Amino acid sequence: MRSPLKPRPRPAWKSDLSTPQVGPMAEDLLGVSLVAAAGGLGTVGRPRVDKGIDLYLRRLQSMFTVPLQVKASLVVGRDATVTHYVPEADLRALSGGYIAVVHLPSPHDQLYSRVFLIPDEEFRRRCDRVTQHRVPCYRFTAEFAGPTSPTWERFLNDIDRLPEWVTSIPGWTERKPPLGAGTIRERVSRAENHDIAAIGSLWAAEELERVGLGRIVIVEDRVRLDTVTFLVHDLETQQFAGLHLRTAVFNETRRIHFDVKRQHFFIDGQLWVALVLLRPDRRVHDYCLLIPSADIPGLGFSETVTLDPLTKRFQKYLVPSKEFGAKLMHTAFGKTSTKTAVTLNRDLPRAS
């Protein structure tokens, strides 16, 4: 059904943007376009720390994830040509993803009607390798309008046809919502207090970053629509793990209600459920629980759990809190942290 409203006219204001503003604006605009193009079946996440990947497009209720790096320009040449010099180091973390080259025409509040979406291996293969300001770079030159270079024309997409591009991503249409899953259009509701949940999420992310030592990226969806609290992207293996976090306070009753929303849940070999326990002072307790998603239906989606002593069927999932990050890294990616910034048995240097 077509809207009876006419598109708004282009504003007459002028935008004098600083260079640091351009990239994040382009990422936001492309992210909105991709979510809309996915037709309710996809979500876009942003990394908590920028390590070379700007956006993650994920098929909802699955771990199927597509990394993207965004390159943006505010101006083009007289023949609608744009040239980007992309340092080789900028692509070190991108494998199996896409380079998105976009243009933000004045007044820079929306994307131009065409966008390049190029598989990273094709980008590396087709670009000239040059040295720019003593930095090894890939040189990308192409036209946004008119005749497009044969090198890049197959990767130029109209914004209006982005839904077709999304469904053409290898593996996208093979991902089916699990049986018994509820509608993915519903918002996930949280049983626990938002402040309590935030503490658990921040702690888990910090522990993973500490153990990962620069090897991982923590990714959060802009709008959460399924059970994944955040993704963990291993930059060495290019694998993804998902974590669904529940947080509860270990109080005087020593019992909690363990609740996982069934209608938003799915099972994947790379998805885990973590229960973070907090003491009354909101410090993390001595242990947490780390449960494979496949075990949740057998344990129950809504259960009362005794914490001291721990209910027997939950005991095999107990992980000392100080080992949480290493345990998930080893289980998900088959690796452990072998580096330490400071040996624990050695005194820290004193401030002079």
Secondary structure, DSSP 8 states (H G I E B T S, - for coil): ---SS-------------HHHHHHHHHHHHHHHHHHHTTTSEEEEEESS-SS--EEEEETTS--EEEEEEEEES---TTSEEEEEEEGGGGTT-SS-EEEEEE--TT-SS--SEEEEEEHHHHHHHSEEEEETTEEEEEEEEESSSS--TTTGGGEEEGGGHHHHHHHSTTTTT----TT---TTS----SS-HHHHHHHHHHHHHHHHHHHTTSEEEEEESS--SS-SEEEEETTTTEEEEEEEEEEE--TT-EEEEE--GGG----TTEEEEEEEE-TTS-B-SEEEEEEGGGHHHH-SEEEEEBTTB-GGGGGGEEEGGGHHHHHHHHHHS------SS-TTS------
